[in-house]
């Protein structure tokens, strides 16, 4: 049955009534002296179960971080006698076989009520410049694998105008809203990006809690908030917890280790995501059946895989005078859709404006990599800007301070001489 939904409204990131807003050095220290990140995360999880009267679920990607969060939540749910734990996964179809195997194992656990969504929606395919969309679980199309017999097959969510909710973030929001409200836990961590560190350590999203995302409200539905109880963990903490507790985990990480992927850079995602394309360099050898299904399903996978490391631009080809010229060549000849060409050119202008002190050649080089990787949403370029903007501001401030100091010293010396 279709669920026609009014648009959900975000609950602004602000302290609750009577609670001060802690920012900067004044914010609370969540790791109590004498404890460690393990005890802190376990304490946060216990508090969330108490605060929301047990109405807690976990959004699980199959990655190492959400593995830890599921296990922490299970531990608290056992203590409280509130099993099974609700766990949700939005299956993007083009997943690694190891990820699917891990989620099947998770779904079979009696302590977990697993909500496996295998519903139609649209997802960006970064390996194809001509038609960069995949109809995930599209009706009448050849999928990379059959649907699970006990998963959720139909997309019941409709917008107010009757159209299907078919974009990833919007669909995930609807799934969260349908979960019954309360606290939804994720494995998001500060270490993954400066932007995440900023929003998880400044303004509160719920009462005094900064380590969460804004809540969502819809008339007739229970409000929900998303929380990130391992926000201050490093990847070393994550693997130590998995090892020390003997927890089962996604063996795709073992594959990445064998192929020399740095431990800090290991990630689990659909393999056509703009930040996961490096997996195509070894996917054919590591999971041949997955590779065969992927090349039948997605135009561009085989081409990108055959290009191997040549797909990543590192040196300026000799026939171009500079990186700006080469970037324009890539946009004009690699990207056929005029709308997408305009998007990449606008992205380049935004980077130049956001990083005025950076060498134009470096900016164009980063953009060239984004164009070759078909990063139409600017995931990699946004991250580059966030990482460098702060550094450049700090450098500029230090330079101004030094210049002012020199001026003051010179003025004083001149006056002394006079």
C-alpha positions as CSV (number, residue, x, y, z in Angstrom):
1,X,0.0,0.0,0.0
2,X,1.4,3.4,-0.9
3,X,2.2,5.8,1.9
4,X,1.5,9.4,0.8
5,X,3.6,11.7,2.9
6,X,3.8,15.3,3.7
7,X,7.3,16.8,3.6
8,X,9.1,16.2,6.9
9,X,10.5,19.3,8.6
10,X,13.9,19.3,10.3
11,X,14.1,20.0,14.0
12,X,16.7,22.7,14.2
13,X,20.1,22.0,15.9
14,X,19.5,24.0,19.0
15,X,19.6,23.4,22.7
16,X,16.3,22.4,24.4
17,X,14.6,24.9,26.7
18,X,16.7,25.7,29.7
19,X,19.8,24.1,28.2
20,X,22.8,26.3,27.4
21,X,24.4,26.0,23.9
22,X,28.0,24.9,24.4
23,X,30.4,25.7,21.6
24,X,34.2,25.8,21.2
25,X,36.2,25.3,24.4
26,X,33.1,25.6,26.6
27,X,31.3,22.5,25.2
28,X,31.0,19.5,27.6
29,X,33.7,16.9,27.6
30,X,31.9,13.6,26.9
31,X,34.8,11.3,27.7
32,X,34.9,11.5,31.5
33,X,38.4,11.4,33.0
34,X,39.4,7.9,34.0
35,X,37.3,6.3,31.2
36,X,38.1,5.6,27.5
37,X,36.2,5.8,24.2
38,X,34.7,2.4,24.8
39,X,33.1,3.3,28.2
40,X,32.1,6.7,26.8
41,X,30.3,5.2,23.8
42,X,28.6,2.5,25.9
43,X,27.5,5.2,28.3
44,X,26.0,7.3,25.5
45,X,24.2,4.2,24.2
46,X,22.7,3.4,27.6
47,X,21.6,7.0,28.0
48,X,19.9,7.0,24.7
49,X,17.9,3.8,25.6
50,X,16.9,5.5,28.8
51,X,16.1,8.9,27.2
52,X,13.9,7.3,24.5
53,X,12.4,4.6,26.6
54,X,14.0,1.8,24.6
55,X,12.8,3.2,21.3
56,X,16.3,2.8,19.6
57,X,17.2,1.3,16.3
58,X,20.4,1.1,14.2
59,X,21.0,2.1,10.6
60,X,23.5,-0.5,9.3
61,X,25.6,-0.1,6.2
62,X,27.5,-3.4,6.7
63,X,30.7,-1.4,7.4
64,X,33.0,-1.7,10.4
65,X,31.6,1.4,12.2
66,X,28.0,0.3,12.1
67,X,29.1,-3.1,13.2
68,X,30.4,-1.6,16.4
69,X,27.3,0.4,16.9
70,X,25.0,-2.6,16.4
71,X,27.0,-4.6,19.0
72,X,27.0,-1.8,21.5
73,X,23.2,-1.4,21.1
74,X,22.7,-5.2,21.5
75,X,24.7,-5.2,24.7
76,X,22.5,-2.4,26.2
77,X,19.3,-4.0,24.9
78,X,20.3,-7.3,26.6
79,X,21.0,-5.5,29.8
80,X,17.5,-3.9,29.7
81,X,15.8,-7.1,28.5
82,X,14.6,-5.2,25.3
83,X,15.4,-7.6,22.5
84,X,15.1,-7.9,19.6
85,X,17.0,-4.8,18.4
86,X,15.6,-3.1,15.3
87,X,18.3,-2.9,12.5
88,X,17.7,-1.4,9.1
89,X,19.7,-1.7,5.8
90,X,18.9,0.0,2.5
91,X,20.3,-2.4,0.0
92,X,21.8,-0.6,-3.0
93,X,21.9,-3.7,-5.2
94,X,25.4,-3.2,-6.5
95,X,27.0,-4.3,-3.2
96,X,30.1,-6.4,-2.6
97,X,29.2,-10.1,-2.1
98,X,31.0,-10.0,1.2
99,X,28.6,-7.2,2.3
100,X,25.6,-9.2,1.3
101,X,26.9,-12.3,3.2
102,X,27.5,-10.2,6.3
103,X,24.0,-8.8,6.2
104,X,22.5,-12.2,5.7
105,X,24.3,-13.3,8.9
106,X,23.0,-10.2,10.7
107,X,19.5,-10.9,9.5
108,X,19.6,-14.4,10.9
109,X,20.5,-13.4,14.4
110,X,17.6,-14.0,16.8
111,X,18.4,-10.9,18.8
112,X,17.9,-8.7,15.8
113,X,14.7,-7.7,13.9
114,X,16.3,-6.9,10.6
115,X,14.5,-4.6,8.1
116,X,16.1,-5.3,4.7
117,X,14.9,-2.8,2.1
118,X,15.3,-4.0,-1.5
119,X,13.1,-1.3,-3.1
120,X,13.3,0.5,-6.4
121,X,15.0,3.9,-6.4
122,X,17.6,5.9,-8.4
123,X,21.3,6.0,-7.6
124,X,24.2,7.8,-9.2
125,X,26.6,5.7,-11.3
126,X,30.0,7.5,-11.4
127,X,31.4,5.1,-14.1
128,X,29.1,6.4,-16.9
129,X,29.2,10.0,-18.2
130,X,26.4,9.5,-20.7
131,X,23.7,8.0,-18.4
132,X,24.9,8.4,-14.8
133,X,21.9,6.7,-13.2
134,X,21.2,3.2,-12.0
135,X,17.6,2.2,-11.4
136,X,18.3,0.2,-8.3
137,X,16.1,-3.0,-8.3
138,X,14.3,-1.6,-11.3
139,X,11.2,-3.4,-12.4
140,X,11.7,-5.7,-15.4
141,X,15.5,-5.2,-15.3
142,X,18.3,-7.7,-14.8
143,X,19.6,-7.3,-11.3
144,X,23.0,-8.3,-10.1
145,X,21.4,-10.8,-7.8
146,X,17.9,-12.0,-6.8
147,X,16.0,-10.3,-4.0
148,X,15.9,-12.0,-0.6
149,X,12.6,-13.8,-0.1
150,X,11.9,-12.1,3.3
151,X,13.1,-8.6,2.4
152,X,10.9,-5.6,1.8
153,X,10.4,-5.5,-2.0
154,X,8.1,-2.6,-2.8
155,X,8.7,1.1,-2.3
156,X,5.6,2.3,-0.6
157,X,6.7,5.9,-0.1
158,X,5.0,8.6,-2.2
159,X,5.4,12.4,-2.3
160,X,2.5,14.7,-1.9
161,X,2.0,14.8,-5.7
162,X,1.8,11.0,-5.9
163,X,5.3,10.5,-7.3
164,X,7.6,7.8,-5.9
165,X,10.2,8.8,-3.4
166,X,13.2,7.5,-5.5
167,X,16.3,9.4,-4.3
168,X,18.7,7.9,-1.8
169,X,18.7,10.5,1.0
170,X,15.0,11.2,0.7
171,X,14.2,7.5,0.7
172,X,16.4,6.9,3.7
173,X,14.7,9.7,5.5
174,X,11.3,8.1,4.8
175,X,12.6,4.8,6.1
176,X,13.8,6.4,9.3
177,X,10.4,8.2,9.7
178,X,8.6,4.8,9.2
179,X,10.8,3.2,11.9
180,X,8.5,4.6,14.7
181,X,10.6,7.5,15.9
182,X,13.0,7.8,18.7
183,X,16.8,7.4,18.4
184,X,18.4,6.0,15.3
185,X,22.1,5.2,15.7
186,X,24.8,5.3,13.0
187,X,28.5,4.7,12.9
188,X,29.4,8.2,11.7
189,X,32.8,9.4,13.1
190,X,34.6,12.8,13.3
191,X,37.8,11.3,11.9
192,X,36.2,10.8,8.5
193,X,36.1,14.5,7.6
194,X,36.6,18.0,9.0
195,X,32.9,18.8,8.1
196,X,31.7,15.9,10.3
197,X,34.0,16.9,13.1
198,X,32.6,20.4,13.0
199,X,28.9,19.5,13.1
200,X,29.4,16.8,15.8
201,X,31.4,18.9,18.2
202,X,29.6,22.3,18.2
203,X,25.9,23.1,18.3
204,X,23.6,20.6,20.1
205,X,21.2,18.7,18.0
206,X,19.2,17.3,20.9
207,X,19.3,18.8,24.4
208,X,23.1,19.2,25.1
209,X,24.1,16.4,22.7
210,X,26.3,17.6,19.8
211,X,27.1,14.1,18.5
212,X,23.9,13.8,16.5
213,X,22.2,15.1,13.4
214,X,19.1,17.3,13.4
215,X,15.8,15.6,14.2
216,X,12.8,15.3,11.9
217,X,9.2,16.0,12.5
218,X,6.0,15.2,10.5
219,X,2.5,15.7,11.6
220,X,1.0,12.4,12.6
221,X,4.4,10.6,13.0
222,X,6.8,10.1,15.9
223,X,9.8,12.5,15.7
224,X,13.2,10.9,15.3
225,X,16.8,11.9,15.8
226,X,20.0,10.4,14.6
227,X,22.9,9.9,17.0
228,X,26.5,8.9,16.4
229,X,27.7,7.3,19.7
230,X,31.2,6.4,18.3
231,X,31.8,9.9,16.9
232,X,35.1,10.4,18.7
233,X,36.6,6.9,17.9
234,X,39.5,6.5,15.6
235,X,39.6,3.6,13.1
236,X,42.1,1.9,15.4
237,X,39.5,2.0,18.2
238,X,36.9,0.4,15.9
239,X,39.2,-2.5,14.9
240,X,40.4,-3.0,18.5
241,X,36.8,-3.3,19.7
242,X,36.0,-5.8,16.9
243,X,39.1,-7.9,17.7
244,X,38.9,-7.8,21.5
245,X,35.2,-8.9,21.4
246,X,35.6,-11.4,18.6
247,X,32.7,-9.8,16.7
248,X,31.8,-11.0,13.2
249,X,32.6,-8.4,10.5
250,X,32.4,-7.8,6.8
251,X,35.2,-9.8,5.2
252,X,35.5,-7.3,2.3
253,X,37.9,-5.5,4.7
254,X,40.2,-8.6,4.5
255,X,40.1,-8.4,0.7
256,X,41.1,-4.7,0.8
257,X,44.0,-5.6,3.2
258,X,45.2,-8.2,0.8
259,X,45.2,-5.7,-2.1
260,X,47.2,-3.1,-0.1
261,X,44.4,-0.6,0.7
262,X,45.6,1.5,3.7
263,X,43.6,0.5,6.8
264,X,42.5,4.1,7.3
265,X,41.1,4.3,3.7
266,X,39.1,1.1,3.8
267,X,35.4,1.6,3.2
268,X,32.3,-0.4,2.3
269,X,29.9,1.1,-0.3
270,X,28.4,0.4,-3.6
271,X,31.3,-0.1,-6.0
272,X,30.1,2.6,-8.5
273,X,30.1,5.4,-5.9
274,X,32.4,8.3,-6.7
275,X,34.5,7.7,-3.6
276,X,34.7,3.9,-4.1
277,X,35.9,3.5,-7.7
278,X,39.3,2.3,-6.7
279,X,37.6,-1.0,-5.7
280,X,37.1,-1.6,-9.4
281,X,40.9,-2.0,-9.7
282,X,40.7,-5.4,-7.9
283,X,37.0,-6.4,-8.0
284,X,37.4,-8.7,-11.0
285,X,40.0,-10.8,-9.3
286,X,38.6,-10.6,-5.8
287,X,34.9,-11.3,-6.6
288,X,34.7,-12.6,-10.2
289,X,30.9,-13.3,-10.0
290,X,30.2,-9.9,-8.7
291,X,32.3,-8.4,-11.5
292,X,30.4,-10.4,-14.2
293,X,27.1,-9.3,-12.8
294,X,28.2,-5.7,-12.4
295,X,29.5,-5.4,-16.0
296,X,26.2,-6.7,-17.3
297,X,24.2,-4.3,-15.1
298,X,26.2,-1.1,-15.3
299,X,27.6,0.5,-18.4
300,X,31.0,1.9,-17.7
301,X,32.1,-0.6,-15.0
302,X,34.2,-2.6,-17.5
303,X,35.7,0.5,-19.1
304,X,36.8,2.0,-15.8
305,X,38.2,-1.3,-14.6
306,X,40.2,-1.7,-17.8
307,X,41.6,1.8,-17.5
308,X,43.0,0.8,-14.1
309,X,45.2,3.5,-12.6
310,X,45.1,5.6,-15.9
311,X,41.6,6.7,-14.8
312,X,43.2,8.9,-12.1
313,X,44.9,11.9,-13.6
314,X,48.3,12.6,-12.0
315,X,50.4,14.3,-14.7
316,X,49.6,16.9,-17.2
317,X,49.6,15.4,-20.8
318,X,52.4,17.0,-22.8
319,X,50.1,18.4,-25.5
320,X,48.3,20.8,-23.2
321,X,49.9,24.1,-22.0
322,X,48.4,24.0,-18.5
323,X,45.8,22.2,-16.3
324,X,43.1,24.7,-17.1
325,X,43.3,23.8,-20.8
326,X,43.3,20.1,-20.0
327,X,40.3,20.4,-17.7
328,X,38.3,22.2,-20.3
329,X,39.2,19.5,-22.8
330,X,38.0,16.7,-20.5
331,X,34.7,18.5,-19.8
332,X,34.1,19.2,-23.5
333,X,35.0,15.7,-24.8
334,X,34.4,13.3,-22.0
335,X,31.1,14.8,-20.7
336,X,28.4,14.8,-23.5
337,X,25.4,16.2,-21.6
338,X,25.6,20.1,-21.8
339,X,23.8,20.3,-18.4
340,X,26.5,18.1,-16.8
341,X,29.2,20.1,-18.5
342,X,27.8,23.3,-17.0
343,X,27.8,21.6,-13.6
344,X,31.5,20.8,-13.7
345,X,32.4,24.3,-14.9
346,X,30.4,25.8,-12.1
347,X,32.1,23.4,-9.7
348,X,35.4,24.6,-10.9
349,X,34.5,28.3,-10.5
350,X,33.3,27.6,-7.0
351,X,36.6,26.0,-6.0
352,X,38.6,28.9,-7.4
353,X,36.4,31.4,-5.5
354,X,36.6,29.3,-2.3
355,X,40.3,28.9,-2.4
356,X,41.7,32.3,-3.6
357,X,45.2,31.7,-2.3
358,X,45.7,28.3,-3.9
359,X,47.5,27.6,-7.2
360,X,45.0,27.5,-10.0
361,X,46.9,24.5,-11.5
362,X,46.3,22.5,-8.3
363,X,42.6,23.3,-8.4
364,X,42.3,22.3,-12.0
365,X,44.1,19.1,-11.4
366,X,41.7,18.1,-8.6
367,X,38.8,19.0,-10.9
368,X,40.2,16.9,-13.7
369,X,40.2,13.9,-11.3
370,X,36.6,14.7,-10.4
371,X,35.6,14.8,-14.1
372,X,37.3,11.5,-14.9
373,X,35.6,10.0,-11.9
374,X,32.3,11.6,-12.9
375,X,31.9,13.1,-9.5
376,X,28.8,15.1,-10.6
377,X,27.8,15.8,-7.0
378,X,31.2,17.2,-6.0
379,X,31.8,14.8,-3.1
380,X,35.5,14.7,-3.6
381,X,35.8,18.4,-4.5
382,X,33.8,19.5,-1.5
383,X,36.0,17.4,0.8
384,X,39.1,19.0,-0.8
385,X,37.7,22.5,-0.2
386,X,36.8,21.8,3.4
387,X,40.3,20.3,4.1
388,X,42.1,23.2,2.6
389,X,40.0,26.2,3.4
390,X,40.8,26.0,7.1
391,X,44.5,25.6,6.5
392,X,44.6,28.6,4.2
393,X,42.7,30.8,6.6
394,X,45.0,29.8,9.4
395,X,48.1,30.5,7.2
396,X,46.6,33.9,6.1
397,X,45.9,34.9,9.8
398,X,49.5,33.9,10.7
399,X,50.8,36.0,7.9
400,X,48.7,39.0,8.9
401,X,49.9,38.7,12.5
402,X,53.5,38.5,11.4
403,X,53.1,41.5,9.1
404,X,51.5,43.5,11.9
405,X,54.2,42.5,14.3
406,X,56.9,43.6,11.8
407,X,55.1,46.9,11.3
408,X,54.8,47.6,15.0
409,X,58.5,46.7,15.6
410,X,59.6,49.0,12.7
411,X,57.5,51.9,13.9
412,X,58.8,51.6,17.4
413,X,62.4,51.5,16.1
414,X,61.9,54.5,13.9
415,X,60.5,56.5,16.8
416,X,63.4,55.5,19.0
417,X,65.9,56.6,16.3
418,X,64.0,59.9,15.9
